[in-house]
Every structure is written in structure tokens, then in C-alpha cells.
Amino acid sequence: MNQDSPYITQVNGRTATTDDLAPLAFAGHAHFTALQVTGGRVRGLDLHLERLRSASEELFGRALPDDLVRSRLRTALRDGPADLSLTVTVSSPAGEFTAADADPALLVRTGPASSGPAGPLALAAVRHDRFLPHIKHVGEAAKTHLLRKAVAEGFDDAAFLDGEGRFSEATIWNLAFWDGESVLWPWAGLLTGTTMGIVRRQLDRLGVGQRTVPITPEDLPALAGAVVMNSWTPGVPVHRIGSAELPAAPPFLELLHRAYEAEPLTAP
């Protein structure tokens, strides 16, 4: 831990050295999960563990035990602030451009807590398919490029359209829409975010209708609201996607936040 900072970077449970971090500067074959810690506890811990486990099995053919991951999280949180942001990155010590086998390495990094932008946001609608969209991987140069391009064109961020013209997700966000009665989730290849997973199971518990449907730019004028969500927040309002204006939907936003806050906080 830097003596001037309460935040840490650890690899396999110990303070990261330059030798640990140097290979990661070029690591594109890695995956991660990001979460907010509140009072030393997190929401949806089971979803984060499942994400890390399944992605490791697909990318590396093996995964670290959940108990070990939880132990690394506890070590990282032990001397830090009660509220913070935390990122867990899993990579292979064998490095890039090799088929060599090695047990995955676990990097844990903490930083200041965040709740994301207040919004409302305007999103450019851009054609883009992510590689392995169901995995939260680090090889994502297109995301930053498309974000920067959208901002240069007067938008706040970018939403992605797949090859069939359907909305999938945004750069670092899931998309959710509202028809006035039900929450609509895009039908397309996308990453099922942990916040999205939390909201969906809590909406089920609250008895709120949900549908997964194809949504295209032509469908937007008939919708009653839209948001983006990620580990920072269960909902930032979106008032425009491309040229389509979307109405403010305070009840929709309140519903998403209520569902998220109903998820219990648990200790790693």
C-alpha cells in the first residue's frame, strides 16, 4: 500500500511489484469483475464469483477456487476504507500469444467509491459487436475509441447495435428500457452485468414484469424510458439515443434503484 493512499494493488494476496505488473501492461487475454464495497460488504457476491469462475474456465481451462478468491478479497479490504471500488483481474502468468498452461493469477485493485454520472445521457448508436460478448475481458480498445468518437460528435457515450440492427449494450454499461409497465432487456449478444443480474432477480421478487426482446432504433419512439447501469449504479437516465428522444421516467429509475438496494450486502 502506498503510504500516501489508503488504496492497494495486490497480486495473489501480496502487494504487487513492478515485476508482477509489467506483463499486465500488455495483457489482452485476461478478464475481470468490478464492484462497489459498502461498509466492507458487497452486493451480488455470488454473481461476481460465478463470473470469474466461468470466464477463467473458458479462457484458461481452469479457475481459482471461490474460497481462495474470497480470501484474496478479504486481504485487500482488511486495511482499506469501508467504502471503495474494487476490481479483480484474472490473467495467465504464461503471458500472451502462447498456449502454455498456468494457474491463473489474481490481481485486486482498490480505489475511491463511485456512483457514476448523474445523467441524463445522450448516446450515439454505433455498429459494433464485441468479441466474446458474454465475458468481461480486457481486450476492448474499441470501447474507448467509440466512446471518444461519440463525445467528439456531441454525445456522452455510445450504445452498440449488432449485425441485425438490435441494441446490445453500451461501452461499459448494460442497457435497460421501459414500456410503462415492464422492464425491457435487449435480446442480443451481450455481457450480463452483475448489477443487471441483481436487478433482475430483485424485480422478480418484487413482482415487476420483465421481458427480453429485440430493440432497434425504430422501436425507441414508442418506449417510455431508458437507462444505463453498471457496477457504479443500477440506473443513469438516458434522454437520447442517436436522434431519438426518450422521455424522463422517474418511476422507472426509482424502481431500478429500489430493486438494487433490496439486494443484501454480504461480506467476502
Secondary structure, 3 states (H helix, E strand, C coil): CCCCCCCCEEECCEECCHHHHHHHHHCCCEEEEEEEEECCEEECHHHHHHHHHHHHHHHHCCCCCHHHHHHHHHHHHCCCCCCEEEEEEEECCCCCCCCCCCCCEEEEEEECCCCCCCCCEEEEEEECCCCCCCCCECCCHHHHHHHHHHHHCCCCEEEEECCCCCEEEECCCEEEEECCCCEEEECCCCCCCHHHHHHHHHHHHHCCCEEEECCCHHHHHHCCEEEEEECCEEEEEEEEECCEECCCCHHHHHHHHHHHHHCCEECC
